[in-house]
Each structure stands twice: as structure tokens, then as C-alpha cells.
Amino acid sequence: MPTAGSAFSWSILFLMAAPYAVVGAAGGWLFYLYRRAPGRRGAHTRGSARVLRILGRGLRLRCPRCGRAALYAGWFAMHPRCEACGLRYEREQGYFVGAIYLNYAVTVGVAVGAVLALDWVIGLTLAAQLAVGIALAALIPLAFFRYARSLWLSVGYLTSADEWRAGHTPESKIKKRRGPGWPPKE
């Protein structure tokens, strides 16, 4: 006869695993896109370096396009555009909803992992497990908020169509330096 609390709930496991499936599918697609064998020999290495460079900018809370400007003006306030290259961060209303899934996946992973590890190492009571789990579930989303949005922006930049990157061409850099009336009309 099962006692209270001893039955395993598969629905809770499914709800906890769903964000990992979404993040894993996006990561797998990125891996396929940038590691498949291109026409030129050695080009996949440059593609991988580009992916790592842009994701590194995301971890450093920098613009995914140029890496020079900070994304945030305050703890939670994000600049609307890059101060250096002009990249608009929020492409449309609700663009950063995917960052919520990323933040949730990290929160569940860290909170559940910490509770299970502490239970295994020191044998926590149910009350202590709940206290640790609830505290971590409340604090991790706040601490990881900026990184989740930044990484989501970086992945969006990596997987976006060329029109989002259209403003970052050598011709646009030259026009910015020489002014709007360049080249002079004859």
C-alpha cells in the first residue's frame, strides 16, 4: 500500500523536463547548423569559433553583434539598442519570452540538483528539502535573469535571418564614418 508522498508523479517530471527538451532541441539545431560539413575545407571551424564568440558575448552581457556595449543600464533595465553598432535588442513585443524557458530550465536544474545532492550527502529531512528548494527556486531566477535574456538574444542573433544583421556590413560602417551624404553625387 503506497503511503502519502511515496507515489511518483510522472506529470511533474514531464513539466520539469519540458524546458530542457526545448533548450536541447535549439542547441542541437545550432550544433547541426554550424558543424555540418560545408563546401570549403576548414570553414566549420570558423563557424564554431563564431558561435562560441557570440555566446561568450552573451555570457559577458555584451551586444551579440559587436561585443563592445553593455546590454544593461541597471540590474533589470536593458538598453533598447547597442550604443556602439545600433543593434535593436527587442525585435518585437514578447521577444524575450523564450528567455523565461531558459531561466526556468537553469532554475530547475540547479534547485533540484542542489536538493538531491544535499540529500545524498547529508540526508535532509523533507522540511529542509522544501526550504532549500523553495529558497533556490526564488533566488536563482533573479540572479540568472540578465544572463537568460542575454543568452536568448545571442541565440536569436545566431539563428536570425540576414535582415537583423543587415545593419552590420562594411558599407554601413563606412557610411557611418563619412556621414549620411556619402558618396557625393557628381
C-alpha positions as a Markdown table, in Angstrom:
| # | Residue | x | y | z |
|---|---|---|---|---|
| 1 | Met | 0.0 | 0.0 | 0.0 |
| 2 | Pro | 1.6 | 3.3 | -1.0 |
| 3 | Thr | 1.8 | 5.9 | 1.7 |
| 4 | Ala | 1.4 | 9.7 | 1.3 |
| 5 | Gly | 4.3 | 11.2 | -0.6 |
| 6 | Ser | 5.6 | 7.9 | -1.9 |
| 7 | Ala | 3.8 | 7.8 | -5.2 |
| 8 | Phe | 5.9 | 9.1 | -8.2 |
| 9 | Ser | 4.2 | 11.8 | -10.3 |
| 10 | Trp | 5.1 | 11.4 | -13.9 |
| 11 | Ser | 3.3 | 14.6 | -14.8 |
| 12 | Ile | 5.5 | 16.7 | -12.6 |
| 13 | Leu | 8.6 | 15.1 | -14.1 |
| 14 | Phe | 7.3 | 15.9 | -17.6 |
| 15 | Leu | 6.6 | 19.6 | -16.7 |
| 16 | Met | 10.1 | 19.8 | -15.2 |
| 17 | Ala | 11.7 | 18.2 | -18.3 |
| 18 | Ala | 9.8 | 20.2 | -21.0 |
| 19 | Pro | 12.1 | 23.3 | -20.9 |
| 20 | Tyr | 15.2 | 21.0 | -21.2 |
| 21 | Ala | 13.7 | 19.5 | -24.3 |
| 22 | Val | 13.1 | 22.9 | -25.9 |
| 23 | Val | 16.6 | 24.2 | -25.0 |
| 24 | Gly | 18.1 | 20.8 | -26.1 |
| 25 | Ala | 16.4 | 21.0 | -29.4 |
| 26 | Ala | 17.5 | 24.6 | -30.0 |
| 27 | Gly | 21.1 | 23.6 | -29.0 |
| 28 | Gly | 21.0 | 20.6 | -31.2 |
| 29 | Trp | 19.8 | 22.6 | -34.2 |
| 30 | Leu | 22.6 | 25.2 | -33.6 |
| 31 | Phe | 25.1 | 22.3 | -33.4 |
| 32 | Tyr | 23.8 | 20.9 | -36.7 |
| 33 | Leu | 23.7 | 24.2 | -38.4 |
| 34 | Tyr | 27.3 | 25.3 | -37.6 |
| 35 | Arg | 29.1 | 22.0 | -37.5 |
| 36 | Arg | 27.9 | 20.3 | -40.7 |
| 37 | Ala | 30.4 | 19.9 | -43.4 |
| 38 | Pro | 30.4 | 23.0 | -45.6 |
| 39 | Gly | 31.7 | 23.2 | -49.2 |
| 40 | Arg | 35.1 | 24.6 | -48.1 |
| 41 | Arg | 37.5 | 22.7 | -46.0 |
| 42 | Gly | 38.0 | 24.2 | -42.6 |
| 43 | Ala | 35.0 | 26.5 | -42.7 |
| 44 | His | 33.2 | 24.7 | -40.0 |
| 45 | Thr | 36.0 | 25.6 | -37.6 |
| 46 | Arg | 35.4 | 29.3 | -38.3 |
| 47 | Gly | 31.7 | 28.8 | -37.8 |
| 48 | Ser | 32.2 | 27.1 | -34.5 |
| 49 | Ala | 34.5 | 29.9 | -33.4 |
| 50 | Arg | 31.8 | 32.4 | -34.4 |
| 51 | Val | 29.2 | 30.6 | -32.3 |
| 52 | Leu | 31.4 | 30.4 | -29.3 |
| 53 | Arg | 32.4 | 34.1 | -29.7 |
| 54 | Ile | 28.8 | 35.2 | -29.8 |
| 55 | Leu | 27.7 | 33.0 | -26.9 |
| 56 | Gly | 30.7 | 34.3 | -25.0 |
| 57 | Arg | 29.5 | 37.8 | -25.6 |
| 58 | Gly | 26.1 | 36.7 | -24.2 |
| 59 | Leu | 27.7 | 35.4 | -21.0 |
| 60 | Arg | 29.6 | 38.7 | -20.6 |
| 61 | Leu | 26.3 | 40.6 | -21.0 |
| 62 | Arg | 27.6 | 42.3 | -24.2 |
| 63 | Cys | 26.0 | 43.1 | -27.6 |
| 64 | Pro | 26.0 | 39.9 | -29.7 |
| 65 | Arg | 26.9 | 41.7 | -32.9 |
| 66 | Cys | 29.9 | 43.8 | -31.8 |
| 67 | Gly | 30.6 | 42.8 | -28.2 |
| 68 | Arg | 31.5 | 46.4 | -27.3 |
| 69 | Ala | 28.5 | 47.8 | -25.5 |
| 70 | Ala | 26.8 | 46.6 | -22.3 |
| 71 | Leu | 23.3 | 45.2 | -22.6 |
| 72 | Tyr | 22.0 | 46.5 | -19.3 |
| 73 | Ala | 21.7 | 50.0 | -17.9 |
| 74 | Gly | 20.8 | 48.7 | -14.4 |
| 75 | Trp | 20.2 | 45.4 | -12.7 |
| 76 | Phe | 17.0 | 44.7 | -14.7 |
| 77 | Ala | 16.8 | 47.6 | -17.2 |
| 78 | Met | 18.0 | 46.7 | -20.7 |
| 79 | His | 19.2 | 49.3 | -23.2 |
| 80 | Pro | 16.8 | 49.4 | -26.3 |
| 81 | Arg | 19.8 | 49.5 | -28.7 |
| 82 | Cys | 23.5 | 48.9 | -28.8 |
| 83 | Glu | 25.3 | 52.1 | -28.2 |
| 84 | Ala | 28.2 | 51.0 | -30.5 |
| 85 | Cys | 26.6 | 49.3 | -33.5 |
| 86 | Gly | 22.9 | 50.2 | -33.2 |
| 87 | Leu | 21.5 | 46.7 | -33.0 |
| 88 | Arg | 17.9 | 46.8 | -31.7 |
| 89 | Tyr | 17.7 | 44.2 | -28.9 |
| 90 | Glu | 14.0 | 43.5 | -28.6 |
| 91 | Arg | 12.9 | 42.7 | -32.1 |
| 92 | Glu | 9.2 | 42.5 | -31.4 |
| 93 | Gln | 6.8 | 42.6 | -28.4 |
| 94 | Gly | 7.3 | 39.5 | -26.3 |
| 95 | Tyr | 10.7 | 38.6 | -27.9 |
| 96 | Phe | 12.2 | 37.6 | -24.6 |
| 97 | Val | 9.6 | 35.0 | -23.6 |
| 98 | Gly | 12.0 | 32.3 | -24.7 |
| 99 | Ala | 14.4 | 33.6 | -22.1 |
| 100 | Ile | 11.8 | 32.6 | -19.4 |
| 101 | Tyr | 12.1 | 29.0 | -20.5 |
| 102 | Leu | 15.9 | 29.2 | -20.4 |
| 103 | Asn | 15.8 | 30.8 | -16.9 |
| 104 | Tyr | 13.3 | 28.1 | -15.8 |
| 105 | Ala | 15.4 | 25.3 | -17.0 |
| 106 | Val | 18.5 | 26.6 | -15.2 |
| 107 | Thr | 16.5 | 27.2 | -12.0 |
| 108 | Val | 15.0 | 23.7 | -12.0 |
| 109 | Gly | 18.4 | 22.1 | -12.8 |
| 110 | Val | 20.2 | 24.0 | -10.0 |
| 111 | Ala | 17.5 | 23.8 | -7.4 |
| 112 | Val | 16.6 | 20.1 | -7.9 |
| 113 | Gly | 20.3 | 19.2 | -8.3 |
| 114 | Ala | 21.3 | 21.0 | -5.1 |
| 115 | Val | 18.4 | 19.5 | -3.1 |
| 116 | Leu | 19.2 | 16.0 | -4.4 |
| 117 | Ala | 23.0 | 16.4 | -3.8 |
| 118 | Leu | 22.4 | 17.8 | -0.3 |
| 119 | Asp | 20.0 | 15.0 | 0.4 |
| 120 | Trp | 22.5 | 12.4 | -0.8 |
| 121 | Val | 25.5 | 13.9 | 1.1 |
| 122 | Ile | 23.9 | 14.9 | 4.4 |
| 123 | Gly | 20.4 | 13.4 | 4.4 |
| 124 | Leu | 18.0 | 16.3 | 4.6 |
| 125 | Thr | 14.5 | 16.0 | 6.1 |
| 126 | Leu | 11.5 | 16.8 | 3.9 |
| 127 | Ala | 11.1 | 20.2 | 5.6 |
| 128 | Ala | 14.8 | 21.0 | 4.9 |
| 129 | Gln | 14.5 | 19.8 | 1.3 |
| 130 | Leu | 11.4 | 22.1 | 0.8 |
| 131 | Ala | 13.2 | 25.0 | 2.5 |
| 132 | Val | 16.3 | 24.7 | 0.4 |
| 133 | Gly | 14.3 | 24.1 | -2.8 |
| 134 | Ile | 11.9 | 27.0 | -2.3 |
| 135 | Ala | 14.8 | 29.4 | -1.4 |
| 136 | Leu | 16.8 | 28.4 | -4.5 |
| 137 | Ala | 13.7 | 28.5 | -6.7 |
| 138 | Ala | 13.1 | 32.1 | -5.6 |
| 139 | Leu | 16.7 | 33.4 | -5.8 |
| 140 | Ile | 18.1 | 31.7 | -8.9 |
| 141 | Pro | 15.7 | 33.3 | -11.4 |
| 142 | Leu | 16.6 | 36.7 | -10.1 |
| 143 | Ala | 20.3 | 36.0 | -10.3 |
| 144 | Phe | 20.1 | 34.4 | -13.7 |
| 145 | Phe | 17.6 | 36.9 | -15.3 |
| 146 | Arg | 20.2 | 39.0 | -17.1 |
| 147 | Tyr | 22.1 | 36.0 | -18.4 |
| 148 | Ala | 19.0 | 34.3 | -19.6 |
| 149 | Arg | 18.0 | 37.3 | -21.7 |
| 150 | Ser | 21.5 | 37.9 | -22.9 |
| 151 | Leu | 21.9 | 34.2 | -24.0 |
| 152 | Trp | 18.5 | 34.2 | -25.6 |
| 153 | Leu | 19.5 | 37.4 | -27.6 |
| 154 | Ser | 22.7 | 35.7 | -28.6 |
| 155 | Val | 21.0 | 32.6 | -29.8 |
| 156 | Gly | 18.4 | 34.7 | -31.6 |
| 157 | Tyr | 21.2 | 36.6 | -33.3 |
| 158 | Leu | 22.9 | 33.4 | -34.4 |
| 159 | Thr | 19.8 | 31.9 | -35.8 |
| 160 | Ser | 18.3 | 35.0 | -37.3 |
| 161 | Ala | 17.7 | 35.9 | -40.9 |
| 162 | Asp | 20.1 | 38.3 | -42.5 |
| 163 | Glu | 17.8 | 41.3 | -42.2 |
| 164 | Trp | 18.6 | 41.5 | -38.4 |
| 165 | Arg | 22.3 | 41.6 | -39.3 |
| 166 | Ala | 21.8 | 43.9 | -42.3 |
| 167 | Gly | 23.0 | 47.0 | -40.4 |
| 168 | His | 26.3 | 45.4 | -39.7 |
| 169 | Thr | 28.1 | 45.4 | -43.1 |
| 170 | Pro | 31.3 | 47.1 | -44.1 |
| 171 | Glu | 29.4 | 49.5 | -46.3 |
| 172 | Ser | 27.3 | 50.7 | -43.3 |
| 173 | Lys | 30.4 | 51.2 | -41.2 |
| 174 | Ile | 31.9 | 53.4 | -44.0 |
| 175 | Lys | 28.7 | 55.4 | -44.3 |
| 176 | Lys | 28.6 | 56.0 | -40.5 |
| 177 | Arg | 32.1 | 57.3 | -40.6 |
| 178 | Arg | 31.7 | 59.5 | -43.6 |
| 179 | Gly | 28.2 | 60.7 | -42.9 |
| 180 | Pro | 24.8 | 60.4 | -44.5 |
| 181 | Gly | 25.6 | 62.3 | -47.7 |
| 182 | Trp | 28.4 | 60.0 | -48.7 |
| 183 | Pro | 29.3 | 59.3 | -51.5 |
| 184 | Pro | 29.0 | 62.7 | -53.1 |
| 185 | Lys | 26.8 | 62.9 | -56.1 |
| 186 | Glu | 28.5 | 64.1 | -59.3 |
